[in-house]
Amino acid sequence: MTDLSGNQKRLVFLLLFAVLLGSAALLYRSWRPGATEVITLDFSGESQAGTPGADWKVVVHLVGAVSQPGVYVMPQGARLYEALKEAGGALDDADLDSLNLAAPVRDGERIYIPFRKEREDLLPPEPVASTKSSSPRHSQTGEDPAPAGQTPAPGLIRPVQGRIDPNTASSAELQSIPGIGPALAERIIADRQLNGRFQTVDDLARVKGIGAKTLDKIRAYLIIEE
């Protein structure tokens, strides 16, 4: 075998040293604690593009003729009858016929369960036969009552005990008010969804179909709750 020159020996030594140094670095990186950590991200259970998934929740507030009024967390797509079950069910004198129990509940919604007595309060009073009297009779409001058989003027309508908030009332609840039919009820709901809450009863005048006369007629049946 041919003897290597001094330069060749130095070159071979440097190559061997580089190989040993590289091997030592690889062994150190593989042996030191925590050197290699594999993180796996699972996106299979997440909704895409912000679309609500099955694990989304809605929060609703049940009040009125319900066993346990309060705030309840429901699954996305829950129906009103399911929310009632969460609240312990409706009371015996609840007026469920005026509600759509199959309607889905919305996040942040305040749901009022009416009493049957409130429906009775909304009915027009029985006409009172007129009696002859030497002195004029006045209503409690200080105004003359309407003659027998005639409809009282809007200002004489007796305010009901259970007034309806147009910001949270369902279509059925709105239609229980004299002068509000299905089409007008839907326009009220559409307006509050598009333009926000009615701050006062007078704000209902912005709804198409509600003029000054209609507003005066329904005013006694409405309330804006905080």
Secondary structure, DSSP 8 states (H G I E B T S, - for coil): -----HHHHHHHHHHHHHHHHHHHHHHHHHHSTTS--------TTS-STT---TT-EEEEEEEESBSS-EEEEEETT-BHHHHHHHTT-B-TTB-GGGS-TTSB--TT-EEEE-BHHHHHHHS----------SS----TTSS----TTS---GGGS---SS-B-TTT--HHHHHTSTT--HHHHHHHHHHHHHH---SSGGGGGGSTT--HHHHHHHGGGB----
